[in-house]
């Protein structure tokens, strides 16, 4: 796709969102079904079912997807798509590229071994390796705009408000 095609596709959306700001606000959803016997949760990705389970460092067998890996994969996917969209809009040709994410975890936290250990990633590193003839100035814009407009990156970077709801059936009392 070239810059003109991308702009042609996005122009009516941008116009609509300027005229009707509420139309730009949507709710994305994900659903999972708890495993019946295994410690798993099957998630419908819209393309396939993914069964997530415990990471081997917490007692998992390594046969199920790890939700921490899935988080990093979502970051890589979003950053890669955003980089390509920004490069296209700026007219920068990228012949090929690789996006990587790494995250550091201390499993003492999630296993309640050490109350001082963090539960979750303490550091995440995102990297891009691209083949392009772009100038240093173009690259600076490309990476700055990719960070700015990558939904997953910005979500991790700014921490959204989180709300948890509970529903209990069959008369079981909530703890």
C-alpha positions in Angstrom: 0.0 0.0 0.0 1.3 3.5 -0.8 0.8 6.8 1.1 -2.0 8.0 -1.3 -4.0 4.8 -0.9 -3.7 4.8 2.9 -4.7 8.5 3.1 -7.7 7.8 0.8 -8.8 4.9 3.1 -8.4 7.0 6.2 -9.7 10.4 5.1 -13.4 9.6 5.4 -12.8 8.1 8.8 -10.9 11.1 10.0 -13.6 13.4 8.6 -16.3 11.5 10.4 -14.4 11.5 13.7 -13.9 15.2 13.5 -17.6 15.8 12.8 -18.8 13.1 15.3 -16.2 12.6 18.0 -18.4 9.9 19.7 -18.2 7.7 16.5 -14.4 7.3 17.1 -15.0 5.7 20.5 -15.5 2.0 20.4 -15.1 -0.8 22.9 -12.9 -3.8 22.0 -13.8 -7.0 23.7 -12.1 -10.3 24.6 -13.7 -13.4 26.1 -12.3 -16.5 27.6 -13.6 -19.8 28.9 -12.0 -21.4 31.9 -10.6 -24.9 31.4 -12.7 -27.6 32.9 -9.9 -29.7 34.4 -6.6 -28.0 33.4 -5.5 -24.6 34.7 -6.2 -22.9 31.4 -8.4 -20.2 29.8 -9.3 -20.5 26.1 -9.4 -17.1 24.4 -11.1 -16.5 21.1 -8.8 -14.2 19.0 -11.3 -13.8 16.2 -9.1 -16.0 14.0 -8.5 -19.0 16.3 -8.9 -20.2 19.8 -5.8 -19.9 22.0 -5.5 -21.9 25.1 -3.5 -20.0 27.8 -2.1 -21.7 30.8 0.6 -21.4 33.4 4.1 -20.5 32.4 6.6 -23.4 33.2 8.2 -21.1 35.8 4.9 -21.3 37.7 4.2 -25.0 37.2 2.9 -25.1 33.7 3.8 -27.8 31.2 4.7 -25.3 28.4 2.0 -26.7 26.1 -0.4 -23.7 26.5 0.3 -20.1 25.5 1.6 -17.9 28.3 -0.5 -14.7 28.8 2.8 -12.8 29.4 4.1 -13.9 26.0 0.7 -12.9 24.6 1.0 -9.4 26.0 4.4 -9.0 24.4 3.1 -10.5 21.2 0.3 -7.9 21.2 2.9 -5.1 21.7 5.0 -6.4 18.8 1.9 -6.7 16.5 0.6 -3.3 17.3 4.1 -1.6 17.1 4.8 -3.4 13.8 1.5 -2.4 12.2 1.8 1.2 13.5 5.4 1.5 12.2 4.3 0.3 8.8 1.3 2.7 8.8 3.4 5.6 9.8 6.2 4.7 7.3 3.5 4.4 4.6 2.0 7.8 5.5 5.4 9.4 5.5 6.4 7.8 2.2 9.3 5.9 3.8 10.1 2.6 2.1 10.9 -0.3 4.5 12.3 -3.2 2.6 12.1 -5.5 5.5 11.9 -5.3 9.3 11.8 -7.2 12.6 10.0 -6.0 15.7 10.9 -7.6 19.1 9.8 -7.2 22.6 11.3 -8.6 25.8 10.0 -8.4 29.3 11.5 -9.2 32.7 9.4 -11.0 35.3 10.2 -12.2 38.8 8.0 -15.2 39.4 8.5 -14.9 43.2 5.8 -12.2 43.1 3.1 -14.2 41.3 3.8 -17.3 43.3 3.6 -15.3 46.6 7.2 -16.4 47.6 8.3 -12.8 48.3 5.7 -10.1 49.0 8.3 -7.4 47.9 8.7 -9.0 44.5 6.7 -7.4 41.7 3.8 -9.2 40.2 4.0 -8.5 36.5 6.6 -7.2 34.1 9.2 -4.8 35.7 10.9 -3.9 32.4 9.8 -4.2 28.8 12.1 -3.5 25.9 10.8 -2.9 22.4 13.2 -2.9 19.4 13.0 -2.4 15.7 15.5 -3.6 13.1 14.5 -2.2 9.7 16.1 -2.1 6.3 15.5 1.4 4.8 17.2 4.3 3.0 15.3 6.8 5.2 17.3 9.8 6.5 18.1 10.2 10.2 15.4 12.9 10.3 12.8 10.6 8.7 13.8 7.8 11.1 13.4 10.1 14.1 9.9 11.0 13.0 9.1 7.4 12.2 10.0 6.1 15.6 8.5 9.0 17.5 5.2 8.7 15.8 5.2 4.9 16.1 5.5 5.3 19.9 2.9 8.0 20.0 0.3 6.1 18.0 0.8 2.5 19.0 -2.2 1.6 21.1 -0.6 -1.2 23.1 2.6 0.8 23.8 0.6 3.8 25.0 -1.7 1.6 27.1 1.3 0.1 28.9 3.0 3.4 29.1 0.1 5.4 30.6 -1.8 2.7 32.6 -5.6 2.9 32.0 -8.2 2.9 34.7 -9.0 -0.7 35.5 -12.4 -2.0 36.7 -13.1 -5.5 37.8 -16.6 -6.9 38.1 -17.6 -10.2 39.7 -20.7 -12.4 39.0 -21.3 -15.6 41.0 -23.9 -18.2 40.0 -25.4 -21.2 41.7 -25.7 -19.5 45.0 -22.0 -19.7 45.8 -21.0 -16.9 48.2 -18.4 -14.5 47.0 -15.2 -14.5 49.1 
